[in-house]
């Protein structure tokens, strides 16, 4: 690895660390703040759940594309997934800043299933931030071997987060107060 790439990688790693810490902290702070007298943005949950579903589909399509040697398509799809994930996050925070938290109303076995899926979704959604950024940065460093290695871990976690986002929405949607 050349000295120039090493310096670029150190710079990327610094930003990845800052972003990976800042996003969860800012989301947690904003999650606890309600905009006074704001009209609830109750139309957002099905939209951001759909974004999660589209992200899951595009992640799979992107893997198929790269396996078939379609690097340009793969890169466009992965960039789209990052944009969709950012859009999801903005809508998710906006919804929670204008609406009361919805409590899951199911009981028994399904309540445990719901909370297990929700908790794993939340924990992995935080951990996937640096994974995505590291994996994505490797392309810009022309380190495709490292990119492939990181992608083997990033892909299944990101896919799990996207799919469980849809599942969480479907399970809690009957309890929304519209």
Phi, psi and omega in degrees: 000132181284163181296323180297316179293319179300319178293319177298317181296319178298320179294314176303313183297323177297313179293322178299317179297312181300311182294319182293334176271318185295316184300307179299323180294313180296317178299315179298317178295313181291328180299327181274358182253131175252130178289122183299135176059021179279140175289130180301135179270059187291349178280349186285322184307315178293333178289312182286337172292321177296320177300319176299317179297316178296319178301315180301314180296314182293330175298315179294316179299321179296321178293317178298319180300313182290326178295334179263013175077014181266075186296318181296316178297316179303313181297318179296318180294318181291322175296318177300319179297322178294317178297315178298320179295321177294318178298316175305311185299316179299313180294319180299313179294317180300317178300311184287341175278348182241354187227152175287151178295135178270130179264134177295130185260359180289164182230168174063222184307315184293330177295318178294320177298312181302309183292328174296312179298315181299313182295316179294324177299313182295310181299315182287332177293330176285317183288337182285340181302302179294327179298314179296315182294319178295312181301315181294321182295330182299328178295316180291340176268004183056032179253073187290331177295314176295323177302312180298319180297311179297322182297330179298332178266321184293314185305305184295327180290314179297318178297317178300315180298315181296314182292316181291335173299319177292316181298315178301315179300312182298323181285328184264343186304327178294347184257000178294143176261104181259000000 
